[in-house]
Amino acid sequence: MQHNIPIMSIFLGPKHLEVLESDIWNEELLPSKLLVNNIPYEMGITYRGEHIRNFPQKSFRVDFGTYNERFTGREIHLNAEYSDPSFIRNKLSFDFFQDIGSVSPDCKHVFLELNGNPMGVYLQIESVDEWFLQKRQLPYGSIFYATEYHANFSLLTPEEDPKLSLLSGYVRKLGKIEDDLDLEMLIYKINTVSRNDFGKEITNYLDVEKYLLWLCGIVCTQNFDGFIHNYALYRNGESGLFQIIPWDYDATWGRDWDGEIMEYDEVPIEGYNTLTARLLDVKVFRNQYRLLLEEILETSFTPEALEPKITNLHGKIHPYITLDSYKKESIDIFVNEPELILEFIAKRNKYLREHLKDLT
């Protein structure tokens, strides 16, 4: 087979493999080797994710211990994309965010083997960490992962119970313990500043334009739960402003987190979460969002703009699906996914255009 995507081979000793499989929630990095193009790399490996750890096809976190020049970082993620029958929604989403001027991780498809056994098509995703910042020439700053549904920028949980901590739902990926105070202050200000003062005050803590670009991206791709987790918060060390970075976008483009069809009108044009609601309550921000979204709907988020990218991604991984023991039985679904995604884009675009008037 002519290799359209890289082949990655992981080698894990029997004892370490037993440890990995005996406790899916174990965060211990297990020593292993990675072989790519006959070049070996020493690394540590463990499972990654929250609900995805329960899937038959596991996703992995790989840590090289130090900066790895080939992978332009210390850490990568290998996502199984188990719930996405197209395998391309995450990649398509991250590329889309970059196309509209937002920041998102770089990623590419690979075919993964474990101890000589084919694991299937995976998505290799860049970690959002200090190397992520350096690669983009962004100033050093703290990074927080929103790993749970409590990361809704509110003082209350989604169940409307008072939070025990303003940091509920977040894990600090980069920075010091004192950096937690900056995130606590952001959430405090979002929930306590008066309506009259909010528009001016929030600009001292948040890069509003970057947030609105992210809002355009999540509203177009319709990531239903991405408003309250599955993102990273980065605080620019020079400006002191927070910006949001997308993460885990497989439940998009017309399918939900279980891989089931999600209708094109499930997420309103105003999105969700407390911060979004407060920003769009400010007329100047609301107008700014409408203009950004209107341009994206005319240029980047159209079937004509996205069809070549969808066809290219789908075509690259098509030859490998029959080698994937987890997905080879659903090849017919895979074949029809580009049509489903393009149909979603057309309907979602029309829906959002019709609701632009709601932003006036």
Order of alpha helices (4+ residues) and beta strands (2+ residues): beta-alpha-beta-beta-beta-beta-alpha-beta-beta-alpha-beta-beta-alpha-alpha-alpha-beta-beta-alpha-alpha-alpha-alpha
